[in-house]
């Protein structure tokens, strides 16, 4: 029997003629960019190097838009953000050895955040593959091994004819749930060698859907339908799979309170009667979740930040929906559904009946009680400056504008207290926790959609990791406003060390005049105050092109509850 999906496309006479007579002057680098175009890529990020020049030369013969950053790690962060915002695989072009290795921290963040990044790096010539020490420039004994523990899959090309298949396979891997970064490496001589292979046209690398097993869906639906105190933890998987609408429908059907993780910001309406918002670093929220008799965890591994630093000890039954099989039951026993959040929620909505009993009416009141206790605990600490600054950022930022947050005190406040208002608009480096993410990531988001403003938020320490990218912002005229909170050092580390050891070491920093420095790049900048922040930030975001707003302020964190120091 013949099925439609078994049919092999038959080339037309015109396609055959074009294949038999490819244009002259093409190289392995052309096969790379042709394959990317055939897969649907429109934008690539990167930084050229000697071994990778074959790829970069081919870019000028293609319709792909190139965004070049000044440091490979920053190029990786930009590609990460592009992947998060668009849901598409973001090509990242790198050179051998030092250039490739400089991207590893960014790829670790992409892996932790499930951002689809297609990193394509050059390699030493084919004769140097295999671990021999030939003394080639940039040579590593095993470059591929440097990436293997970080990315989803690695692919080494040795001949020109392998290029389209290797890139297509990597593309499919990057976009198969859970999304993530992948690595392809191509030797310098293969990229530079002329090729008579036909021009690469459309390439099919459609990932397969990751659906839940029906018998597990049936058990999960039964548990949720009969739960007396159901609750939901919504993680980044909900945002990545564009499942916020289905989450809302399920929560309302079973009347289950929802808390979003820091990676799941915006997955559930902040002011909804069932919203516990994002106060995961609060004992009142932890107690509430522990009391649930059925806890549905969607797109979260319940790691350190999502479990109040592993103090969370649930007493009820857990249902865990997770696309990463390695995270299923990794922290707590559960009914584990290995599935994409969207497909799993669709299946549950088709199976779970609506709650109409008295249990349902009590959920909203219980949520109000928890949130009032959380607010009372925070208010008692008199962190009015921090709350005012965060409120000013929210007031200035348009609802649809994406924001990218570095590892800095204001971001840690935002994880818990910031209303993202829309799914997929608030992003941070909370996956891997490295510094320097916010600004290059914001540039990547702006490249994805230059028609709307983007906000980056950094401390002065983190800003120094990315300062060279002011040149990138100016060169491409990207609409990114960079808010730099200047407290003279690594503020959160200063707090940690002072609390633990009585004084801080290595946390105080000399730094430039950020306003003058930005202006030297041709980027407009202003120094603001807590009182004028909302107006200054709003004005900067409304202007086209890049801008910098510098806020000198010493912010403090709210007291944690996982250490037992402040139970409220």
C-alpha positions in Angstrom: 0.0 0.0 0.0 1.3 3.5 -0.9 0.7 6.4 1.5 1.0 10.1 0.7 3.7 10.6 3.2 5.8 7.9 1.4 5.8 9.8 -1.8 9.1 11.2 -3.0 9.0 14.6 -4.7 9.9 14.4 -8.4 12.0 17.3 -9.6 10.5 19.4 -12.4 12.4 19.9 -15.7 13.4 23.4 -14.6 14.7 22.1 -11.2 16.6 19.4 -13.0 18.2 21.9 -15.4 19.2 24.2 -12.4 20.7 21.2 -10.5 22.8 20.1 -13.5 24.1 23.6 -14.0 24.8 25.2 -10.6 26.2 28.7 -10.7 30.0 28.9 -10.6 32.2 30.2 -7.8 30.3 28.5 -5.0 32.0 26.9 -1.9 31.2 24.8 1.1 30.3 28.1 2.8 27.5 28.6 0.2 26.1 25.2 1.1 25.8 26.4 4.7 23.9 29.6 3.9 21.8 27.9 1.3 20.8 25.2 3.7 19.9 27.8 6.4 17.8 29.7 3.9 16.1 26.5 2.8 15.2 25.7 6.4 13.6 29.1 6.7 16.2 31.1 8.5 16.2 34.8 7.9 18.8 36.2 10.4 22.1 34.9 11.6 24.4 36.1 14.4 28.1 35.6 14.8 31.6 36.9 14.6 34.1 36.1 11.8 37.4 34.3 12.3 40.0 33.0 9.9 38.8 29.4 9.7 35.1 30.5 9.2 35.7 33.0 6.4 34.2 30.6 3.9 30.8 30.9 5.6 31.0 34.7 6.0 32.0 35.2 2.4 28.9 33.2 1.3 26.7 35.5 3.4 27.2 38.3 0.9 25.7 36.1 -1.9 22.6 35.3 0.2 19.5 37.1 1.4 20.2 36.3 5.1 20.5 39.2 7.4 23.7 39.2 9.4 24.0 40.7 12.9 27.6 40.8 14.0 28.5 41.3 17.7 31.8 42.1 19.3 32.3 39.1 21.5 31.3 35.5 20.7 29.6 35.0 24.1 27.4 38.0 23.4 26.6 36.7 20.0 25.4 33.6 21.6 23.2 35.5 24.0 21.7 37.4 21.1 20.9 34.2 19.3 19.4 32.8 22.5 17.0 35.7 22.7 16.1 35.6 19.1 15.2 31.9 19.5 13.1 32.6 22.6 11.2 35.5 21.0 10.5 33.8 17.6 10.5 30.1 18.5 12.8 29.6 15.5 16.3 28.2 15.5 18.8 31.0 15.6 21.9 30.4 13.6 25.2 31.4 15.3 28.3 31.4 13.1 31.6 31.0 14.9 35.3 30.3 14.3 37.5 27.5 15.6 39.1 27.2 19.0 39.0 30.4 21.0 36.0 31.8 19.1 34.0 28.6 19.6 35.0 28.3 23.2 34.0 31.9 24.0 30.4 30.9 23.2 30.1 28.2 25.8 28.6 30.2 28.6 25.9 31.5 26.3 25.1 28.1 25.0 24.9 26.8 28.6 22.2 29.5 29.2 20.4 28.5 26.0 20.4 24.9 27.2 19.1 25.7 30.6 16.4 28.0 29.2 15.6 25.6 26.2 16.4 28.3 23.6 16.9 26.9 20.1 20.3 28.0 18.9 22.0 26.5 15.9 25.7 27.1 16.5 27.8 26.4 13.4 31.6 26.6 13.9 34.6 26.0 11.7 37.2 23.4 12.4 40.8 22.8 11.6 41.3 21.3 8.1 40.1 17.7 7.6 43.6 16.3 7.9 43.8 17.6 11.5 40.6 15.9 12.7 40.9 12.9 15.1 43.0 14.3 17.9 46.4 14.5 16.3 48.6 17.4 17.3 49.4 19.0 13.9 49.9 22.5 15.1 47.1 24.2 13.2 45.9 27.6 14.3 43.2 27.4 16.9 43.6 23.6 17.2 41.9 21.6 20.0 42.4 17.9 20.6 38.6 17.4 20.5 36.7 20.6 19.9 33.4 18.7 19.6 33.9 17.3 23.1 34.0 20.8 24.5 30.3 21.2 23.5 29.0 17.7 24.1 28.1 18.2 27.7 26.3 21.5 27.0 24.3 21.2 23.8 21.6 18.8 22.8 23.5 17.3 19.9 26.8 17.6 18.1 27.6 17.1 14.4 30.9 17.0 12.6 31.1 17.4 8.9 34.0 16.0 6.8 32.8 16.5 3.2 30.8 19.2 1.4 27.9 16.7 0.6 27.4 16.2 4.3 26.7 19.9 5.1 23.0 20.1 4.2 22.1 16.9 6.0 24.1 17.7 9.1 22.6 21.2 9.4 19.1 19.9 8.8 19.6 17.2 11.5 20.9 19.8 13.9 18.0 22.2 13.1 15.5 19.4 13.8 17.2 18.6 17.1 17.2 22.3 18.2 13.4 22.6 17.6 12.4 19.2 19.0 10.8 19.7 22.5 12.6 20.6 24.7 14.2 23.2 22.5 17.9 23.8 23.0 21.3 24.6 21.4 23.1 22.3 19.0 26.6 22.3 17.6 27.8 21.7 14.0 31.4 22.0 13.0 32.8 22.1 9.5 36.6 22.0 8.6 38.1 25.2 7.1 39.1 23.5 3.9 35.6 22.1 3.3 34.1 25.6 3.8 36.6 27.1 1.3 36.6 24.4 -1.4 34.7 25.1 -4.5 31.7 22.8 -5.0 29.7 21.7 -8.0 26.9 20.3 -5.9 23.5 21.7 -6.8 22.1 24.8 -5.0 20.3 23.7 -1.8 16.6 24.5 -2.0 13.8 23.7 0.4 14.9 21.5 3.3 12.4 19.7 5.5 13.5 19.3 9.1 10.1 19.5 10.8 10.4 18.2 14.4 8.1 15.5 15.7 5.4 16.4 18.2 6.0 15.2 21.7 2.6 14.0 22.9 1.7 12.4 26.2 0.9 8.7 26.5 -2.9 8.4 26.7 -3.0 6.1 29.7 -1.0 8.6 31.7 -3.3 11.5 30.6 -6.3 9.4 31.8 -4.8 9.0 35.3 -3.8 12.7 35.5 -7.3 13.8 34.4 -8.9 11.6 37.1 -6.6 13.0 39.8 -7.3 16.6 38.8 -11.1 16.0 38.5 -11.3 14.6 42.1 -8.7 16.8 43.8 -10.0 18.8 46.8 -7.1 21.3 46.8 -5.5 21.3 43.3 -2.7 23.8 42.5 -0.6 24.4 39.4 3.1 25.4 39.0 3.6 26.8 35.5 7.2 26.9 34.3 9.0 28.1 31.2 7.8 25.1 29.2 4.3 26.7 29.1 5.8 29.9 27.6 8.0 28.2 25.1 5.2 26.0 23.8 2.8 29.0 23.6 0.3 27.2 25.9 -0.7 30.1 28.1 -4.3 30.1 26.8 -4.7 26.4 27.5 -3.2 26.8 31.0 -5.8 29.5 31.7 -8.6 27.3 30.4 -7.5 24.3 32.5 -7.0 26.3 35.7 -10.4 27.9 35.4 -12.0 24.5 34.7 -10.7 22.9 37.8 -10.5 26.1 39.8 -6.8 25.6 40.6 -4.5 28.4 41.8 -1.5 29.0 39.6 2.0 30.2 40.5 4.5 30.8 37.7 8.2 30.1 38.0 10.7 32.8 37.2 11.2 31.2 33.7 7.4 31.1 33.3 6.7 34.8 33.8 3.6 35.9 31.9 2.3 32.3 31.5 -0.8 33.2 33.7 -2.5 36.6 34.1 -1.0 38.4 37.1 -4.2 39.8 38.5 -6.4 36.7 37.8 -8.3 35.6 41.0 -6.5 32.3 40.8 -3.0 33.8 40.3 -0.5 33.3 43.1 1.8 35.4 40.9 5.5 34.4 41.2 6.3 34.5 44.9 8.2 31.2 44.9 10.9 32.6 47.3 8.3 33.0 50.0 7.3 30.5 52.7 3.6 31.4 52.5 3.6 30.3 48.9 5.6 27.2 49.6 3.2 26.2 52.4 0.3 26.7 50.1 1.8 24.4 47.5 2.8 21.8 50.0 -0.8 21.6 51.2 -2.2 20.8 47.7 -3.5 17.3 47.5 -2.8 17.3 43.7 -0.1 19.5 42.3 0.2 19.9 38.6 3.7 20.9 37.5 3.9 22.0 33.8 7.2 22.7 32.1 9.3 22.9 35.2 11.9 20.5 36.8 11.2 22.0 40.3 14.8 23.0 40.5 16.5 25.2 43.1 14.8 28.5 42.2 11.4 26.9 41.7 11.4 25.0 45.0 12.4 27.8 47.4 15.9 26.5 47.3 14.9 22.8 47.8 12.9 23.5 51.0 9.7 22.6 49.2 8.3 19.3 50.6 5.0 18.5 48.9 2.6 16.2 50.8 0.1 15.5 48.0 0.3 13.8 44.6 2.4 15.4 41.9 1.6 15.3 38.2 4.6 16.5 36.2 4.5 17.4 32.6 8.0 17.9 31.2 9.5 17.7 27.7 13.0 17.0 29.1 12.8 13.4 30.2 15.8 13.9 32.4 13.9 16.3 34.6 10.9 14.0 35.2 10.8 13.0 38.9 14.4 14.4 39.2 13.5 16.2 42.5 10.1 14.7 43.6 8.2 11.4 42.9 5.4 12.1 40.5 3.1 10.9 37.8 5.5 11.9 35.0 4.2 12.8 31.5 7.0 13.1 29.0 5.4 15.6 26.7 5.4 19.1 25.4 3.3 21.4 27.6 0.9 22.5 24.8 0.1 19.0 23.6 -0.3 17.7 27.2 -2.6 20.6 28.2 -4.7 20.0 25.0 -5.1 16.4 26.0 -6.1 17.3 29.6 -8.6 19.8 28.4 -10.2 17.1 26.3 -10.4 14.8 29.3 -10.9 16.8 32.5 -14.5 17.8 33.4 -15.3 21.2 34.8 -15.5 21.6 38.6 -18.9 22.6 40.0 -18.7 21.6 43.6 -18.1 23.7 46.7 -14.4 23.1 46.6 -14.1 25.4 43.6 -15.5 28.5 45.2 -12.9 28.5 48.0 -9.8 28.7 45.7 -9.9 32.4 45.0 -10.3 33.3 48.6 -7.4 31.1 49.6 -5.2 32.9 46.9 -6.1 36.3 48.3 -5.1 35.1 51.8 -1.7 33.9 50.6 -1.0 37.1 48.7 -2.0 39.3 51.6 0.5 37.4 53.8 3.2 37.7 51.2 2.6 41.5 50.9 2.6 42.0 54.6 5.9 40.2 55.0 7.5 42.3 52.2 6.0 45.6 53.5 7.3 44.9 57.0 10.9 45.0 55.6 10.4 48.6 54.4 12.0 48.1 51.0 10.2 51.1 49.5 13.0 52.2 47.2 13.2 48.8 45.5 9.5 48.5 45.1 9.3 52.1 43.7 12.1 51.5 41.2 10.4 48.3 40.0 7.0 50.0 39.7 8.7 52.8 37.7 10.1 50.2 35.2 6.7 48.6 34.9 5.0 52.0 34.3 7.6 53.0 31.6 7.6 49.7 29.7 4.9 49.1 27.1 2.9 45.9 27.7 4.1 44.2 24.5 7.7 45.2 24.8 10.1 42.4 25.8 12.5 42.9 28.7 15.8 41.1 29.4 17.3 41.1 32.9 20.8 40.4 34.0 21.7 38.7 37.3 21.3 41.8 39.4 19.3 42.8 42.5 16.5 44.5 40.6 16.1 41.4 38.4 15.8 39.2 41.6 13.0 41.5 42.7 11.4 41.3 39.3 11.4 37.5 39.3 9.0 37.6 42.2 7.3 40.9 42.0 7.2 42.1 38.3 4.0 41.7 36.3 5.2 40.6 32.8 1.6 41.2 31.5 2.2 39.1 28.4 3.7 35.6 27.8 7.2 35.5 26.4 8.0 39.1 27.2 10.3 38.8 30.3 13.5 36.9 30.1 16.6 36.5 32.3 19.7 34.4 32.7 18.2 32.5 35.6 18.8 29.2 33.8 22.6 29.1 34.1 23.0 32.3 36.1 25.9 34.0 34.2 26.6 37.7 34.1 26.3 39.8 30.9 23.2 38.3 29.4 20.7 41.2 29.3 22.1 43.7 26.8 23.2 41.3 24.0 20.0 39.3 24.5 18.0 42.5 24.1 19.9 43.2 20.9 18.9 39.8 19.6 15.3 40.4 20.4 15.4 43.7 18.7 16.8 42.1 15.6 13.9 39.7 15.6 11.3 42.6 15.7 12.9 46.0 15.1 9.4 47.6 15.3 9.0 47.6 19.0 11.3 48.8 21.8 13.2 46.3 24.0 14.5 46.9 27.5 17.7 45.5 29.0 18.4 45.8 32.8 21.9 45.3 34.2 23.9 46.2 37.3 27.1 48.1 36.8 29.2 44.9 37.2 27.2 42.9 34.6 27.1 45.9 32.3 30.9 45.8 31.9 30.6 42.3 30.4 28.6 43.7 27.5 29.8 47.3 27.1 31.4 46.6 23.7 27.9 45.8 22.3 27.0 49.5 22.4 28.9 49.6 19.1 26.6 46.8 17.8 23.5 48.6 18.9 24.6 51.8 17.1 25.8 50.0 14.0 22.5 48.3 13.4 20.4 51.1 15.0 18.6 48.6 17.3 15.8 50.0 19.5 17.2 48.8 22.8 17.1 50.9 26.0 19.6 49.8 28.5 18.9 50.5 32.2 22.1 50.3 34.2 21.6 50.3 38.0 24.9 51.5 39.3 25.7 50.6 42.9 29.5 50.5 42.6 30.0 46.7 42.6 28.5 43.3 42.6 25.6 44.2 44.8 24.1 40.8 45.5 27.5 39.3 46.2 28.3 42.1 48.6 25.1 41.2 50.5 25.9 37.5 50.5 29.4 38.0 51.8 28.5 40.5 54.4 25.7 38.3 55.7 27.9 35.2 55.7 31.3 36.6 56.7 30.8 40.0 58.2 32.4 41.9 55.3 32.7 41.6 51.5 35.8 40.9 49.5 36.3 41.5 45.7 32.9 43.1 45.2 33.7 46.8 44.9 34.4 48.0 41.4 35.9 51.0 39.6 33.6 51.7 36.7 33.4 54.3 34.0 31.0 57.2 33.6 28.4 55.2 31.8 26.6 58.2 30.4 29.8 59.6 28.8 30.9 56.1 27.6 27.5 55.5 25.9 27.7 58.9 24.2 31.2 58.1 22.9 29.5 55.3 21.0 27.0 57.7 19.6 24.3 56.3 21.9 22.1 58.9 23.7 22.3 58.5 27.5 20.9 60.1 30.6 21.6 59.9 34.4 18.3 59.5 36.3 17.1 59.2 39.9 14.4 57.0 41.5 12.0 60.0 41.4 12.5 60.6 37.6 13.1 57.1 36.5 9.6 56.4 35.1 9.7 59.6 33.0 13.3 59.2 31.8 12.9 55.5 31.0 9.6 56.0 29.2 11.1 58.8 27.1 14.1 56.6 26.1 11.9 53.7 25.2 9.7 55.9 23.0 12.7 57.2 20.9 14.0 55.2 17.9 17.4 53.5 18.1 19.5 52.6 21.1 19.7 54.5 24.4 21.1 54.2 27.9 19.6 55.2 31.3 21.9 55.1 34.3 20.3 54.9 37.8 22.8 55.4 40.7 21.1 53.4 43.5 22.0 51.0 46.3 19.2 48.4 46.2 18.7 45.6 48.8 17.1 42.3 48.5 14.0 41.3 50.5 14.8 38.8 53.3 14.6 35.1 52.2 12.5 32.6 53.9 14.4 29.4 53.0 17.1 30.2 55.6 14.5 30.5 58.4 15.5 34.1 59.2 12.2 35.6 58.2 9.2 33.4 58.2 6.9 36.5 58.2 
